């Protein structure tokens, strides 16, 4: 045989060996391919073909890998692995073309070597970095899933007495050939393989058929290993069983990595809690098991988690989620279980409870423990949680319905103030259906002219003259009649409809303000409230500027109001937004002042001109000494800072007199008028001008 033929035959044997090892990964959920030194795909598994849509075509796989921008780096790495300069290597950010657009892959490359230590091929475990970035640690470990391993061969007589073992058997088991000759292979038993497996094995061999399966064995040193066995009967010329040949591979590492993959499939890598899939599986199993005890599903949603992520970054958000998970573990012990569904949503399954009160106890404990201050970086914060509760097997008998019920109850908890829990009730379904109907109708309300504005007059407390008006949005539903703003405005916020509706409000308010100014003078101003969603809209400045241009209303005649709480949610961002709006020349006001706990140092930095005293401080003056003190202090503080003050909710003459005496000149409330349509407002406050103009 020539040297060239010998070399080709050697390469062929190496390739066959590599392919034999690779077959163990054919059905693995991990995408994998086998590469030679030139980057050519010798084989791919199903997961790889599905990821890159190659359809099992090696040429397509080659095109994908070798046409990437990192092809040269891939080839250099393969060369280093073949030269045994490296045992493994991770190649990141490998951009691959695919029918759905370019995707970024991460390749964990490991050299496969034969018994002589020569590299047969390179095993590439492939990750889609778009989906599985969080699995980096596990997939790095998976790069060692298949180490170089030959096959152990054992030959026995018809009764199972060992006649021969090869060296690889000795390497795997630790027993030399001299120690095992004449013995039955049963000395390898670990005691962990069910007896039924061995019964089936011998039954198959006696039927002169090949048996293939997995056995859990024990080495000479007492350690255990998994063996993938292929056991074949050898018949003599008379068809009688004469020998038995067993070919086996140590698949311990593959088994361990399969268990790791199962853990990835069923556990959240960030918190190590069971994930959504494990939650559904265990809840379905629980539903299949009847019980007279009380069982409950708790759905937990962290309040305002998005703001923490947005303001402090995802790293801080992740640390918060891990802390929450650890605290939930502390609260909930066996047999109860905690899961993370995703984002900031967690679930708890409570089992074997004696009463409903135990559910309340667990919920109170969770709320109390999560509310304890925690340190995130240099910040100390407090987490609140809203919990929805549904009874398993009573409120519903399937996973989807239970989750929906818990979700409805959780949103009810948020609606009534957050940091509390609510039990599901059937009435919530009707409320949810109504909410969906209203949301659908709200999307049509603008086009159908169902929205309108009314205006709360703002009065000079000394002269009684009209100096401004606050625009208030109303919805007249064609079937249900008036819908409360407290119901439909949060709905508009959540759906994003507040952006087009907000522009419409601003446009209408400015147009009507222009009419009123023409009748009563240029000192008149219209106030329009900004919601949280509008305030965060990147197009807010452009929207306000375009409305002022379109209507011709002077900027000084427009006042935009935001609440103190909204201002404090992200103070630095709020100040930046307000300064840009102020550059347009309009007036800025803090609404409901006194309820948001802002300090004087913050107030000095706010680019605002007006403070609106919240009605909660006005309604009990002058009888309530605390409200008198608070209101007087706000007015004095505003004067010292050069700010105007407007009092809300004035209902009595005594309140007006007190505010005047305290140097508050402008107010609004039912003492003067309820919110009015624009025509009624003009008729009442500018009757002479309207009659003369007609």
Long-range contacts (C-beta under 8 A, 24 or more apart in sequence): 13-114, 14-114, 14-118, 14-119, 14-120, 14-121, 15-42, 15-120, 15-121, 17-112, 17-114, 17-120, 18-42, 18-112, 18-120, 18-121, 18-123, 19-43, 21-112, 21-123, 21-146, 21-149, 22-121, 22-123, 22-146, 24-146, 24-228, 24-249, 24-251, 24-254, 25-145, 25-146, 28-258, 28-261, 29-261, 29-265, 30-125, 30-126, 30-139, 30-142, 30-145, 30-261, 31-125, 31-126, 31-127, 31-128, 32-123, 32-124, 32-125, 32-126, 33-61, 33-124, 33-126, 34-121, 34-122, 34-123, 34-124, 35-65, 35-78, 35-109, 35-121, 35-122, 35-123, 35-124, 36-78, 36-121, 36-122, 37-78, 37-79, 37-82, 37-122, 38-75, 38-78, 39-65, 39-66, 39-71, 39-74, 39-75, 39-78, 41-65, 42-121, 48-126, 51-126, 51-128, 52-96, 52-98, 53-98, 53-99, 53-100, 64-96, 64-97, 64-98, 65-94, 65-96, 67-97, 68-94, 68-95, 68-96, 68-97, 69-95, 70-94, 70-95, 74-107, 77-109, 78-109, 78-122, 81-109, 81-110, 81-111, 81-119, 81-122, 82-111, 82-119, 82-122, 84-111, 84-113, 84-117, 84-119, 86-111, 87-111, 88-143, 88-144, 90-140, 90-143, 92-129, 93-129, 103-128, 103-129, 103-130, 104-128, 104-129, 104-130, 105-129, 106-136, 106-139, 108-139, 108-140, 108-142, 108-143, 109-143, 110-143, 110-144, 110-146, 112-146, 112-148, 113-148, 114-148, 114-150, 115-148, 115-150, 115-168, 117-148, 120-148, 134-269, 134-270, 135-264, 135-269, 137-269, 138-260, 138-261, 138-263, 138-264, 138-269, 141-257, 141-260, 142-257, 142-260, 142-261, 144-253, 145-253, 145-254, 145-257, 146-253, 146-254, 147-253, 149-249, 149-250, 151-247, 151-248, 151-249, 152-227, 152-246, 152-247, 152-248, 152-249, 152-250, 153-245, 153-246, 153-247, 154-185, 154-245, 154-246, 154-248, 155-243, 155-244, 155-245, 155-246, 156-185, 156-243, 156-244, 156-246, 157-242, 157-243, 157-244, 158-240, 158-241, 158-242, 158-243, 158-244, 160-184, 160-185, 160-186, 160-244, 163-243, 169-248, 172-219, 172-225, 172-227, 172-248, 172-250, 173-217, 173-219, 173-220, 174-219, 174-220, 174-221, 175-220, 179-220, 185-246, 188-215, 188-217, 188-218, 188-227, 189-217, 189-218, 190-216, 190-217, 190-218, 190-224, 191-218, 192-216, 192-224, 201-231, 205-231, 205-233, 205-241, 205-244, 206-241, 208-233, 208-235, 208-239, 208-241, 209-233, 214-251, 224-252, 225-250, 225-252, 226-250, 226-251, 226-252, 226-254, 226-255, 227-251, 268-339, 268-340, 270-318, 270-321, 270-322, 270-340, 271-321, 271-322, 271-325, 271-340, 272-325, 273-325, 273-328, 273-329, 273-338, 273-339, 273-340, 273-346, 274-337, 274-338, 274-339, 274-340, 275-339, 275-340, 275-341, 275-342, 276-339, 276-341, 276-342, 278-339, 279-339, 279-341, 279-347, 279-349, 280-399, 282-337, 282-349, 283-349, 283-392, 283-399, 283-402, 284-399, 286-349, 286-351, 286-392, 287-392, 287-393, 287-397, 287-398, 287-399, 290-393, 291-351, 291-352, 291-393, 293-351, 293-352, 293-353, 293-354, 294-350, 294-353, 294-354, 294-355, 294-356, 294-358, 294-359, 294-391, 295-349, 295-350, 295-351, 295-352, 295-353, 295-391, 295-392, 295-393, 296-349, 296-350, 296-353, 296-359, 296-389, 296-390, 296-391, 296-392, 297-347, 297-348, 297-349, 297-350, 297-389, 297-390, 297-391, 297-392, 297-402, 297-403, 297-406, 298-347, 298-348, 298-349, 298-350, 298-359, 298-362, 298-363, 298-366, 298-387, 298-388, 298-389, 298-406, 298-421, 299-345, 299-346, 299-347, 299-387, 299-388, 299-389, 299-390, 299-403, 299-406, 299-407, 299-409, 299-410, 300-328, 300-345, 300-346, 300-347, 300-348, 300-366, 300-385, 300-386, 300-387, 300-410, 301-344, 301-345, 301-385, 301-386, 301-387, 301-410, 301-414, 302-344, 302-383, 302-384, 302-385, 303-383, 303-384, 303-385, 303-386, 303-414, 303-418, 303-419, 304-384, 305-343, 305-344, 306-344, 307-569, 307-570, 308-376, 308-381, 310-570, 311-570, 312-376, 312-377, 312-379, 316-376, 316-377, 316-379, 319-376, 319-377, 320-374, 320-376, 320-381, 320-383, 323-374, 323-376, 324-370, 324-383, 327-369, 327-370, 327-372, 328-366, 328-370, 330-369, 331-362, 331-365, 331-366, 331-369, 332-362, 332-366, 336-362, 347-406, 349-392, 359-389, 360-421, 363-387, 363-389, 363-421, 367-419, 367-420, 367-421, 371-419, 384-418, 384-419, 385-419, 386-410, 386-411, 386-413, 386-414, 386-418, 386-419, 386-420, 386-421, 387-413, 387-420, 387-421, 387-422, 388-412, 388-413, 388-421, 388-422, 388-424, 389-421, 389-422, 389-423, 389-424, 390-423, 390-424, 391-423, 391-424, 395-424, 408-432, 435-491, 438-477, 438-483, 438-487, 438-488, 438-491, 439-491, 439-495, 441-477, 442-475, 442-488, 442-491, 442-492, 442-495, 442-497, 443-495, 443-497, 445-475, 446-500, 446-501, 446-504, 448-478, 450-475, 450-476, 450-477, 450-478, 451-475, 451-476, 451-501, 451-504, 452-476, 452-677, 453-505, 453-508, 453-509, 453-512, 453-678, 454-675, 454-676, 454-677, 455-512, 455-526, 455-675, 455-676, 455-677, 455-678, 455-681, 456-668, 456-673, 456-674, 456-675, 456-676, 457-668, 457-672, 457-673, 457-676, 457-681, 457-685, 458-525, 458-527, 458-646, 458-666, 458-667, 458-668, 459-666, 459-667, 459-668, 459-672, 460-665, 460-666, 461-650, 461-656, 461-659, 461-660, 461-664, 461-665, 461-666, 461-667, 462-660, 462-665, 464-672, 465-520, 465-685, 466-516, 466-520, 466-524, 466-681, 466-685, 466-686, 467-523, 467-524, 467-525, 467-666, 468-524, 468-525, 468-526, 468-527, 468-559, 468-666, 469-513, 469-516, 469-524, 469-526, 469-527, 469-681, 470-526, 470-527, 470-528, 470-529, 470-561, 470-668, 471-505, 471-508, 471-509, 471-512, 471-526, 471-527, 471-528, 471-529, 472-675, 473-501, 473-505, 489-531, 492-531, 493-531, 493-532, 493-533, 496-533, 498-531, 498-533, 498-534, 499-533, 499-534, 499-537, 499-539, 502-530, 502-531, 502-534, 502-543, 503-543, 503-547, 506-543, 506-544, 506-547, 507-547, 507-550, 507-551, 510-547, 510-548, 510-551, 510-553, 510-558, 511-551, 511-553, 512-678, 513-553, 513-557, 513-558, 514-551, 514-552, 514-553, 514-557, 515-678, 515-682, 516-678, 516-681, 516-682, 516-686, 517-553, 517-557, 519-682, 519-686, 519-689, 519-690, 519-693, 520-685, 520-686, 520-689, 522-554, 522-557, 524-557, 525-556, 525-557, 525-558, 525-559, 525-587, 526-553, 526-557, 526-558, 526-559, 527-559, 527-560, 527-561, 527-589, 528-558, 528-559, 528-560, 528-561, 529-560, 529-561, 529-562, 529-591, 530-560, 530-561, 530-562, 530-566, 532-566, 532-569, 535-562, 535-566, 535-574, 535-577, 540-577, 540-581, 541-577, 541-580, 541-581, 541-584, 544-581, 544-584, 544-586, 545-584, 548-584, 548-586, 554-585, 555-584, 555-585, 555-586, 556-585, 556-586, 556-587, 558-586, 558-587, 559-586, 559-587, 559-588, 559-589, 559-610, 560-586, 560-587, 560-588, 560-589, 561-588, 561-589, 561-590, 561-591, 561-612, 562-588, 562-589, 562-590, 562-591, 563-590, 563-591, 563-592, 563-595, 563-596, 564-590, 564-591, 564-592, 564-593, 564-594, 564-595, 564-596, 564-597, 564-598, 565-592, 565-595, 565-596, 567-596, 567-598, 567-606, 568-596, 568-597, 568-598, 568-602, 571-602, 571-605, 574-606, 575-605, 575-606, 575-607, 578-606, 578-607, 578-608, 579-607, 582-607, 589-646, 592-648, 593-634, 594-630, 594-634, 600-637, 603-637, 603-641, 604-641, 608-643, 609-643, 609-644, 610-643, 610-644, 610-645, 610-646, 611-638, 611-643, 611-644, 611-645, 611-646, 612-645, 612-646, 612-647, 612-648, 613-645, 613-646, 613-647, 613-648, 613-664, 614-648, 614-649, 615-648, 615-649, 615-669, 616-649, 618-647, 618-648, 618-649, 618-650, 618-655, 618-659, 618-669, 619-649, 619-651, 621-654, 621-655, 621-658, 621-659, 622-654, 622-655, 622-658, 628-658, 631-658, 631-659, 631-662, 632-662, 635-659, 635-662, 635-663, 635-664, 639-663
